């Protein structure tokens, strides 16, 4: 039963009672597993471009930019860094005074001179204790050094967003944060013909001012160095995309004051932020997948490859839409469109075998007229899990999708087998075309599959709760897009999941 106070809360958040009820019902019913046709792999859903095809794609991208094409870099940057420092928090809060041999904390301490934030850490410890890192370690004060990294009285990295941590060394003894590396990458790959670079960050409200401060400091130097003008906009995850928490018995979870508890709906909520951008071509990339300048060659090359390939596909789609709209097609040309959909998007549907003439043309026109994305996929060198699959949609058609392992029914041996054949991982880079044949922006919220969210177990103040995750941004939130997968090398995938990743060769040097 909702109280008057509950209704006011919903109103303030922009959530209707119907939407609340739908969310609660979803906890009861759960989400269905997705029906898989096969794992996507080279020759079956993943395109491997030859050297000459890559060169052509890069040239097509350069032409798009030279002709005044618009591009925006969209970077989800609201993620907190707390998970990066899980091992460090456990050590500081634990009973042991010294880090165990072979542990992540010990490896970090051994390599502490190599992390780009070493100088900042030294300064903060000197001001607090009158002693630097080496002096404290010589005294066996490992906890003080580690606390200096994560605690508010130190660098406070445990409470900052990942985008604002010092990741890399740069030229002349300077350092860079992920957000600065993203600006640099944008200046090198998304410069428009008028010399501008458009970048959009999604941030949390509590860190917006810190991002603004960092950008005001960093952008002018990158603009000067690269001869560009960087336009940065920011948005926050909308309160209307938060989801209600429930108890284990699916009743509303309430806090000590009896108020309903809402949680962010996961990165799938960002489809709303993406939808608000007045863009044409949009790059999407995680904030932490960055490298220093000297190691960015492959990243830039393959960014242009997938962007150019997107434009080549878009050219074809436009050609086929015009053909259908002009009613000048032959059966052979409709067969060509069918073959294109099957080869490029692994798209298939019963209708392709049953419809003829005008009916087939109308069906193909609808399926062509959708937002378009090309995803750069790397080979999975670890365990099979989430990644690219060909799945069945609710209308009986088949298309390329990126699934999380939770969406796959592993009790079925055939699904397990498909998973074991999977060769590639979640996308490292996405490039999207979000306007239709008339140049109007698609309403991206119309292409979300609401059946693809998932339920996770969380806790608040020691009490268990169940949370609802919206369909992920590149998962179900883009379910009804036309999707192509292109293989890119593993050198383009350099995420920082734990602080120790900063010691890997990909994050050293400048």
VENQUISUL-V495613 format. One record per residue. RES is the residue in one small letter. PSI is psi in whole degrees, -180 to 180 (* if undefined). OMEGA is omega in degrees with one decimal (NA if undefined). D_CENTER is the distance of its C-alpha to the mean C-alpha in whole Angstrom. Layout:
BEGIN
{{RES | PSI | OMEGA | D_CENTER} {RES | PSI | OMEGA | D_CENTER}}
END
This chain:
BEGIN
{{x | 134 | -179.4 | 37} {x | 138 | 176.0 | 36} {x | 172 | 177.9 | 37} {x | -40 | 179.3 | 38} {x | -40 | 177.3 | 36} {x | -44 | -176.7 | 33} {x | -38 | 178.0 | 33} {x | -41 | 178.3 | 33} {x | -47 | -179.0 | 30} {x | -44 | -178.7 | 28} {x | -45 | -178.3 | 30} {x | -31 | -178.3 | 28} {x | -11 | -177.7 | 25} {x | 29 | 179.3 | 25} {x | 130 | 179.7 | 25} {x | 162 | 177.1 | 28} {x | -34 | 178.5 | 30} {x | -44 | 179.5 | 29} {x | -40 | 177.9 | 26} {x | -46 | -179.4 | 27} {x | -40 | 177.7 | 29} {x | -42 | 179.6 | 26} {x | -46 | -179.6 | 24} {x | -42 | 178.3 | 27} {x | -37 | -177.9 | 28} {x | -35 | 176.1 | 25} {x | -35 | -178.7 | 25} {x | -47 | -174.5 | 29} {x | -27 | -173.0 | 28} {x | -176 | 178.9 | 24} {x | 141 | 178.9 | 22} {x | 151 | 169.5 | 23} {x | 153 | 178.0 | 22} {x | 145 | 179.9 | 21} {x | 120 | -173.7 | 24} {x | 137 | 172.7 | 23} {x | -45 | -180.0 | 25} {x | 163 | 171.5 | 24} {x | 145 | 177.0 | 21} {x | 134 | 179.5 | 20} {x | 171 | -179.3 | 21} {x | 130 | -177.0 | 23} {x | -13 | -179.3 | 25} {x | 69 | 176.8 | 24} {x | -23 | 177.0 | 21} {x | 121 | -178.5 | 19} {x | 130 | 173.8 | 21} {x | 111 | -175.6 | 22} {x | 138 | 175.8 | 23} {x | 170 | 180.0 | 27} {x | -42 | -177.9 | 27} {x | -36 | 177.1 | 29} {x | -37 | 176.5 | 26} {x | -44 | 179.8 | 24} {x | -44 | 178.9 | 26} {x | -42 | -179.3 | 27} {x | -44 | 179.4 | 23} {x | -43 | 179.2 | 23} {x | -40 | 179.1 | 26} {x | -38 | 179.0 | 25} {x | -43 | 179.7 | 22} {x | -38 | 177.9 | 25} {x | -41 | 179.2 | 27} {x | -46 | -179.3 | 24} {x | -43 | -178.4 | 24} {x | -31 | -179.1 | 28} {x | 12 | 177.2 | 28} {x | 17 | 179.5 | 27} {x | 145 | -178.5 | 23} {x | 140 | 177.6 | 21} {x | 142 | 177.5 | 17} {x | 139 | 174.0 | 15} {x | 119 | -176.8 | 12} {x | 117 | -174.5 | 9} {x | 109 | 172.8 | 8} {x | 115 | -173.0 | 7} {x | 18 | -176.1 | 9} {x | -10 | -174.2 | 11} {x | 132 | 176.0 | 11} {x | 156 | -177.5 | 14} {x | 2 | -171.0 | 15} {x | -39 | -178.0 | 18} {x | -26 | 178.0 | 16} {x | -27 | -171.1 | 17} {x | 23 | -176.9 | 20} {x | -48 | -178.5 | 21} {x | -34 | -178.2 | 24} {x | -42 | 177.1 | 25} {x | -43 | -179.1 | 26} {x | -39 | 179.9 | 28} {x | -47 | -178.0 | 30} {x | -38 | -178.4 | 31} {x | -9 | -174.4 | 32} {x | 178 | -175.1 | 33} {x | -27 | -174.5 | 37} {x | 137 | 179.2 | 37} {x | -26 | -176.8 | 38} {x | 144 | -179.6 | 37} {x | 138 | -178.8 | 34} {x | 144 | 176.2 | 34} {x | 136 | 177.2 | 35} {x | -9 | 179.9 | 32} {x | 163 | 178.9 | 29} {x | -38 | -178.6 | 26} {x | -42 | 179.2 | 28} {x | -42 | 179.5 | 31} {x | -38 | 178.9 | 29} {x | -45 | -179.8 | 27} {x | -39 | 179.3 | 31} {x | -32 | -176.9 | 32} {x | 16 | -168.5 | 29} {x | -29 | 179.4 | 29} {x | -18 | -174.4 | 31} {x | -12 | 179.7 | 28} {x | 146 | -173.6 | 25} {x | -21 | -179.5 | 25} {x | 11 | -176.9 | 25} {x | -47 | -176.9 | 29} {x | -44 | 178.6 | 31} {x | -40 | -179.8 | 29} {x | -43 | 178.1 | 30} {x | -47 | -176.6 | 33} {x | -43 | -176.4 | 34} {x | -36 | 179.7 | 33} {x | -38 | 176.9 | 35} {x | -43 | -177.8 | 38} {x | -30 | -177.5 | 38} {x | -45 | -172.4 | 38} {x | -7 | -173.7 | 40} {x | 13 | -179.8 | 42} {x | 145 | 179.8 | 41} {x | -176 | -176.7 | 38} {x | -52 | -175.1 | 35} {x | -41 | -179.8 | 38} {x | -42 | 179.2 | 41} {x | -42 | 180.0 | 39} {x | -36 | 178.3 | 38} {x | -29 | 177.9 | 42} {x | 3 | -179.6 | 43} {x | 18 | -176.7 | 40} {x | 60 | -176.5 | 38} {x | -37 | -178.0 | 35} {x | -39 | 179.7 | 34} {x | -38 | 179.7 | 35} {x | -48 | -178.3 | 32} {x | -42 | 177.7 | 29} {x | -33 | 178.2 | 30} {x | -25 | 178.7 | 30} {x | -45 | -166.7 | 26} {x | -22 | -171.9 | 25} {x | 155 | -178.6 | 28} {x | -32 | -179.2 | 28} {x | -6 | 175.7 | 31} {x | -132 | 178.4 | 30} {x | -18 | 177.8 | 26} {x | 28 | -176.6 | 25} {x | -24 | 179.8 | 22} {x | -14 | -177.2 | 21} {x | 5 | -178.3 | 21} {x | 160 | 172.2 | 19} {x | 150 | -177.2 | 15} {x | -35 | -175.8 | 14} {x | -18 | -174.7 | 13} {x | 9 | 177.4 | 17} {x | 150 | 176.7 | 18} {x | 115 | -176.4 | 21} {x | -45 | -165.7 | 19} {x | 153 | 165.7 | 21} {x | 149 | 175.1 | 25} {x | -178 | -173.8 | 25} {x | 153 | 175.0 | 28} {x | 26 | 177.4 | 32} {x | 4 | 179.0 | 31} {x | 175 | 179.3 | 28} {x | 166 | 178.7 | 24} {x | 147 | 172.2 | 21} {x | 165 | 176.6 | 18} {x | -38 | -177.4 | 14} {x | -35 | 176.4 | 14} {x | -40 | 177.9 | 18} {x | -37 | 178.2 | 16} {x | -39 | 176.4 | 14} {x | -45 | -179.1 | 17} {x | -46 | 179.3 | 19} {x | -40 | 177.8 | 16} {x | -44 | 179.9 | 16} {x | -29 | -177.0 | 20} {x | -20 | -173.1 | 20} {x | -17 | -173.1 | 18} {x | 30 | 179.5 | 18} {x | 123 | 179.6 | 21} {x | 168 | -173.4 | 23} {x | -24 | 178.8 | 27} {x | 11 | 177.0 | 28} {x | 7 | 179.9 | 26} {x | 154 | 175.0 | 24} {x | 124 | 179.8 | 20} {x | 128 | 179.2 | 18} {x | 137 | 178.3 | 15} {x | 127 | 178.2 | 13} {x | 135 | 167.2 | 12} {x | 127 | -174.7 | 11} {x | 164 | 173.4 | 13} {x | 150 | -176.8 | 16} {x | -37 | -175.5 | 19} {x | -18 | -177.2 | 21} {x | 3 | -175.4 | 19} {x | -45 | -177.9 | 19} {x | -38 | 179.9 | 23} {x | -39 | 176.1 | 22} {x | -44 | -179.5 | 19} {x | -42 | -179.7 | 21} {x | -47 | -179.2 | 24} {x | -43 | -179.0 | 22} {x | -40 | 179.4 | 21} {x | -33 | 178.2 | 25} {x | -44 | -166.7 | 26} {x | -37 | -172.1 | 23} {x | -45 | -176.5 | 23} {x | -39 | -178.5 | 27} {x | -41 | 179.7 | 27} {x | -39 | 177.9 | 24} {x | -45 | -178.7 | 26} {x | -47 | -177.1 | 29} {x | -41 | -172.7 | 28} {x | -6 | 179.5 | 26} {x | 42 | -178.6 | 28} {x | 169 | 171.5 | 26} {x | 120 | -176.6 | 25} {x | 123 | 174.6 | 22} {x | 113 | -179.5 | 21} {x | 126 | 171.2 | 18} {x | 160 | -178.9 | 18} {x | 150 | 172.2 | 16} {x | 164 | 179.0 | 15} {x | 153 | 176.8 | 15} {x | 131 | -173.9 | 14} {x | 141 | 178.7 | 17} {x | -27 | -178.1 | 20} {x | -13 | 178.1 | 20} {x | -2 | 174.8 | 17} {x | 154 | -179.7 | 18} {x | 151 | -175.5 | 20} {x | 146 | 176.2 | 23} {x | 148 | 177.2 | 24} {x | 162 | 173.8 | 27} {x | 176 | 179.8 | 29} {x | -29 | -179.2 | 30} {x | 14 | 177.0 | 32} {x | 16 | 170.5 | 30} {x | 159 | -177.2 | 32} {x | 130 | 176.1 | 30} {x | 127 | -179.8 | 29} {x | 149 | 178.8 | 31} {x | -174 | -175.4 | 31} {x | -28 | -179.9 | 35} {x | 3 | 178.8 | 35} {x | 12 | -179.1 | 35} {x | 146 | 173.6 | 32} {x | 149 | 179.5 | 29} {x | 126 | 176.8 | 26} {x | 150 | 179.6 | 22} {x | 152 | 175.8 | 19} {x | 140 | -174.7 | 16} {x | 19 | -179.2 | 14} {x | 178 | -173.6 | 11} {x | -12 | 175.9 | 7} {x | -24 | 177.8 | 9} {x | -23 | -173.9 | 12} {x | -8 | 175.2 | 10} {x | -31 | 176.8 | 11} {x | -44 | 179.7 | 14} {x | -41 | 178.0 | 13} {x | -38 | -179.3 | 12} {x | -27 | -178.0 | 15} {x | -12 | -177.3 | 17} {x | 135 | 178.7 | 16} {x | 67 | -171.8 | 19} {x | 179 | 175.4 | 17} {x | -69 | 169.6 | 18} {x | 132 | -178.6 | 16} {x | 124 | 170.3 | 13} {x | 139 | 173.9 | 10} {x | 130 | -178.6 | 6} {x | 140 | 178.7 | 5} {x | 145 | -176.0 | 5} {x | -34 | -171.7 | 8} {x | -2 | -179.4 | 10} {x | 76 | -176.1 | 10} {x | 157 | 176.0 | 13} {x | 162 | 175.7 | 17} {x | 167 | -175.3 | 20} {x | -47 | -172.4 | 22} {x | -14 | -176.4 | 24} {x | 14 | -171.1 | 21} {x | 1 | -173.2 | 19} {x | -53 | -178.3 | 21} {x | -40 | -179.9 | 19} {x | -47 | -177.4 | 16} {x | -42 | -178.5 | 18} {x | -50 | -173.9 | 20} {x | -21 | 171.4 | 17} {x | -45 | 179.2 | 15} {x | -34 | 178.0 | 18} {x | -51 | -176.3 | 19} {x | -32 | 178.2 | 16} {x | -41 | 178.5 | 17} {x | -39 | 177.2 | 20} {x | -39 | 175.0 | 20} {x | -46 | -178.4 | 18} {x | -37 | 177.7 | 21} {x | -43 | 177.5 | 24} {x | -44 | -179.5 | 22} {x | -41 | 177.3 | 22} {x | -46 | -179.3 | 26} {x | -46 | -179.8 | 27} {x | -46 | 179.6 | 26} {x | -43 | 179.9 | 28} {x | -44 | -178.5 | 31} {x | -37 | 177.1 | 31} {x | -45 | 178.8 | 30} {x | -42 | 179.9 | 33} {x | -47 | -179.3 | 35} {x | -43 | -178.4 | 35} {x | -33 | -179.3 | 35} {x | -6 | -178.8 | 39} {x | 37 | -177.8 | 40} {x | 14 | -171.2 | 41} {x | 155 | 171.1 | 39} {x | 169 | 176.7 | 41} {x | -38 | -179.7 | 41} {x | -38 | 178.8 | 40} {x | -37 | 175.7 | 37} {x | -36 | 175.0 | 35} {x | -37 | 178.3 | 35} {x | -42 | 178.3 | 34} {x | -44 | 178.3 | 31} {x | -47 | -178.3 | 31} {x | -38 | 178.0 | 30} {x | -47 | -179.5 | 28} {x | -40 | -178.0 | 26} {x | -45 | -176.4 | 26} {x | -45 | -172.2 | 26} {x | -44 | -173.1 | 23} {x | 5 | -172.8 | 21} {x | 31 | -177.2 | 23} {x | 133 | 174.7 | 24} {x | 155 | -179.6 | 27} {x | 150 | 178.3 | 29} {x | -34 | -176.8 | 33} {x | -29 | -178.3 | 33} {x | -24 | -179.9 | 33} {x | -17 | -173.4 | 36} {x | -33 | -175.9 | 38} {x | 150 | 178.0 | 38} {x | 163 | 171.0 | 40} {x | -132 | -173.9 | 40} {x | -39 | -179.7 | 39} {x | -41 | 178.1 | 38} {x | -43 | -179.9 | 35} {x | -44 | 179.9 | 35} {x | -44 | -180.0 | 34} {x | -46 | -178.7 | 31} {x | -37 | -180.0 | 30} {x | -43 | 179.7 | 30} {x | -44 | -176.4 | 27} {x | -28 | 176.7 | 25} {x | -33 | -171.7 | 25} {x | 68 | -179.5 | 24} {x | 158 | 174.3 | 20} {x | 151 | -172.5 | 17} {x | 138 | 175.2 | 16} {x | 145 | 171.2 | 13} {x | 129 | -176.8 | 13} {x | 128 | 173.8 | 11} {x | 119 | -175.2 | 12} {x | 135 | 177.4 | 13} {x | 156 | 175.9 | 14} {x | 138 | 179.4 | 17} {x | 115 | -177.7 | 17} {x | 2 | 179.7 | 20} {x | -138 | -177.5 | 20} {x | 148 | 174.0 | 20} {x | 147 | -179.5 | 19} {x | -135 | 179.7 | 17} {x | 150 | 178.8 | 14} {x | -160 | -173.4 | 13} {x | 131 | 178.3 | 15} {x | 160 | 167.8 | 18} {x | 121 | -175.2 | 20} {x | 163 | 174.9 | 21} {x | 139 | 176.2 | 23} {x | 170 | -175.7 | 23} {x | -25 | -179.7 | 25} {x | 9 | 178.3 | 27} {x | -9 | 178.2 | 28} {x | 169 | 177.0 | 26} {x | 144 | 178.5 | 24} {x | 170 | 178.6 | 20} {x | 133 | 178.4 | 17} {x | 155 | 172.1 | 15} {x | 119 | -175.2 | 12} {x | 151 | 165.8 | 13} {x | 153 | -176.5 | 13} {x | -26 | 179.7 | 16} {x | -18 | -177.9 | 18} {x | -1 | -175.1 | 18} {x | 129 | 179.5 | 20} {x | 100 | -174.6 | 24} {x | -2 | 175.5 | 25} {x | -14 | 178.8 | 29} {x | 121 | -177.2 | 29} {x | -37 | -178.1 | 30} {x | -34 | 177.6 | 29} {x | -40 | 177.8 | 25} {x | -42 | -178.6 | 26} {x | -45 | 178.2 | 27} {x | -40 | 178.8 | 24} {x | -40 | -178.1 | 22} {x | -25 | 178.5 | 24} {x | -12 | -176.6 | 24} {x | 135 | -175.8 | 20} {x | -17 | -170.5 | 20} {x | 167 | -171.6 | 16} {x | 177 | 174.6 | 13} {x | 159 | -174.5 | 9} {x | 147 | 177.6 | 8} {x | -24 | -176.7 | 8} {x | 137 | 174.1 | 8} {x | 143 | 171.0 | 8} {x | 132 | -169.7 | 11} {x | 149 | 170.1 | 13} {x | 118 | -166.3 | 16} {x | 19 | 177.0 | 17} {x | 151 | -178.1 | 21} {x | -174 | -175.1 | 23} {x | -26 | 179.0 | 27} {x | 2 | -180.0 | 28} {x | 7 | 178.2 | 26} {x | 146 | 179.1 | 25} {x | 134 | 174.0 | 21} {x | 146 | 169.0 | 20} {x | 100 | -170.9 | 20} {x | -20 | -179.1 | 16} {x | -16 | -179.2 | 17} {x | -9 | -172.7 | 20} {x | 16 | 179.8 | 17} {x | 140 | 172.6 | 16} {x | 105 | -174.8 | 18} {x | -13 | -178.5 | 19} {x | 1 | -170.5 | 20} {x | 19 | 174.1 | 16} {x | -174 | 172.2 | 16} {x | 164 | -177.3 | 17} {x | 133 | 178.9 | 19} {x | 158 | 178.8 | 19} {x | 127 | 179.4 | 22} {x | -178 | 173.2 | 22} {x | 156 | 176.8 | 25} {x | 122 | -178.7 | 26} {x | 43 | 175.4 | 29} {x | -3 | 178.2 | 30} {x | 135 | -179.6 | 30} {x | 145 | 174.0 | 28} {x | 164 | 174.3 | 26} {x | 137 | -177.9 | 23} {x | 153 | -176.9 | 20} {x | 120 | 176.8 | 18} {x | 129 | 177.6 | 15} {x | 161 | 175.4 | 14} {x | 128 | -174.0 | 13} {x | 155 | -173.2 | 9} {x | -50 | 179.9 | 7} {x | 9 | 174.1 | 7} {x | -114 | -175.3 | 10} {x | -21 | 179.4 | 13} {x | -21 | 178.3 | 12} {x | 26 | -172.7 | 12} {x | -41 | -171.9 | 15} {x | 23 | 175.3 | 18} {x | 164 | 165.3 | 16} {x | 122 | -170.4 | 18} {x | 135 | 170.7 | 16} {x | 141 | 177.0 | 17} {x | 133 | 178.4 | 15} {x | 134 | 178.9 | 17} {x | 133 | 173.5 | 17} {x | 156 | -175.6 | 16} {x | 158 | -176.9 | 18} {x | -19 | 178.7 | 17} {x | -14 | 179.2 | 17} {x | -1 | -174.9 | 14} {x | 101 | -174.0 | 12} {x | 57 | -176.0 | 13} {x | 155 | 174.8 | 11} {x | 99 | -178.3 | 13} {x | -35 | 174.7 | 13} {x | 161 | -177.1 | 17} {x | -29 | -179.4 | 19} {x | -21 | 176.2 | 21} {x | -26 | -179.4 | 19} {x | -14 | 178.0 | 20} {x | -8 | -179.4 | 23} {x | 153 | -177.4 | 22} {x | -32 | -177.5 | 23} {x | -16 | -177.6 | 20} {x | 11 | 176.6 | 20} {x | 170 | -178.7 | 23} {x | -175 | 177.6 | 26} {x | * | NA | 25}}
END
